[in-house]
Amino acid sequence: MAAQTMLDFTKEEIEWFRNESKLKYELDLRETIFDAQEEARAEGREKGLAEGRTEGLAEGRTEEKLQIARNLKQMGLSDALIASATGLSPEDIQRAQETQNPG
C-alpha cells in the first residue's frame, strides 16, 4: 500500500518532500547548536561568578589583614609581631603603612 502511494507522487512532490526533510534537519541542527551554546554561556557565567566571588573574598581578606596591620602598627607593635599575627609579609606591612600615611 505504501509502495503504491509512493508511486503516485510526482517528481515535484518527491523533490518537495526531500527539501522539507532537508529544511527540518537543518532547523533541528541549528536548534541543537543554539541550545548547546546557551548551555555553554550559562556555565561560563556561573563559572565567572564563582571565580569573581572567590577573588573578591580573597581581596577582602587581604584588605582586612592590611587594616589590622595598620592598627597594630599604630599600637606600636613591631613588623615581626604583626607579620606573625596577620600572616602578611614584611613588605606587605610596609606597604600597608605607606598607604595609610602617603608621602
C-alpha positions as CSV (number, residue, x, y, z in Angstrom):
1,M,0.0,0.0,0.0
2,A,2.8,2.5,1.0
3,A,4.8,1.5,-2.1
4,Q,1.8,2.1,-4.3
5,T,1.2,5.5,-2.7
6,M,4.9,6.4,-3.3
7,L,4.4,5.6,-7.0
8,D,1.5,8.1,-7.1
9,F,3.7,11.0,-6.1
10,T,5.0,13.3,-8.9
11,K,8.7,14.1,-9.2
12,E,7.9,17.6,-7.9
13,E,6.2,16.2,-4.8
14,I,9.1,13.9,-4.1
15,E,11.5,16.8,-4.5
16,W,9.3,18.9,-2.2
17,F,9.4,16.1,0.4
18,R,13.2,16.0,0.1
19,N,13.6,19.7,0.5
20,E,11.2,19.7,3.5
21,S,13.3,16.9,5.1
22,K,16.5,18.9,4.5
23,L,15.0,22.0,6.0
24,K,13.7,20.1,9.0
25,Y,17.2,18.6,9.5
26,E,18.9,22.0,9.2
27,L,16.4,23.6,11.7
28,D,16.9,20.7,14.1
29,L,20.6,21.1,13.8
30,R,20.5,24.8,14.4
31,E,18.3,24.4,17.4
32,T,20.7,21.8,18.8
33,I,23.6,24.1,18.3
34,F,21.7,27.1,19.8
35,D,20.8,25.1,22.9
36,A,24.4,23.9,23.3
37,Q,25.6,27.5,23.0
38,E,23.1,28.7,25.6
39,E,24.1,26.0,28.0
40,A,27.8,26.8,27.5
41,R,27.1,30.5,28.1
42,A,25.2,29.7,31.3
43,E,28.0,27.5,32.5
44,G,30.5,30.2,31.6
45,R,28.6,32.9,33.5
46,E,28.3,30.6,36.6
47,K,32.0,29.9,36.5
48,G,32.8,33.6,36.1
49,L,30.6,34.5,39.0
50,A,32.2,31.8,41.2
51,E,35.7,33.0,40.3
52,G,34.7,36.6,40.9
53,R,33.3,35.7,44.3
54,T,36.5,33.8,45.2
55,E,38.7,36.6,44.1
56,G,36.6,39.2,45.9
57,L,36.7,37.3,49.1
58,A,40.4,36.8,48.9
59,E,40.9,40.5,48.2
60,G,38.6,41.4,51.1
61,R,40.5,39.2,53.4
62,T,43.8,40.7,52.3
63,E,42.4,44.2,52.8
64,E,41.2,43.2,56.2
65,K,44.6,41.9,57.2
66,L,46.2,45.2,55.9
67,Q,43.9,47.2,58.1
68,I,44.7,45.0,61.1
69,A,48.4,45.5,60.3
70,R,47.9,49.3,60.2
71,N,46.1,49.2,63.5
72,L,48.7,47.1,65.2
73,K,51.5,49.3,63.8
74,Q,49.7,52.3,65.3
75,M,49.7,50.4,68.6
76,G,53.5,50.3,68.4
77,L,53.9,46.6,67.6
78,S,57.0,45.5,65.6
79,D,56.7,44.4,62.0
80,A,57.8,40.9,63.1
81,L,54.9,40.6,65.5
82,I,52.5,42.0,63.0
83,A,53.7,39.5,60.4
84,S,53.3,36.7,62.8
85,A,49.8,37.8,63.8
86,T,48.5,38.5,60.3
87,G,50.5,36.2,58.1
88,L,51.5,39.2,55.9
89,S,55.0,39.6,54.6
90,P,57.2,42.5,56.0
91,E,56.8,44.1,52.5
92,D,53.0,44.0,52.8
93,I,53.2,45.5,56.2
94,Q,55.4,48.3,55.0
95,R,53.0,48.9,52.0
96,A,50.0,49.0,54.4
97,Q,51.7,51.6,56.5
98,E,52.6,53.7,53.4
99,T,49.0,53.6,52.1
100,Q,47.8,54.9,55.4
101,N,50.4,57.7,55.6
102,P,51.3,58.6,52.0
103,G,54.2,60.9,51.5
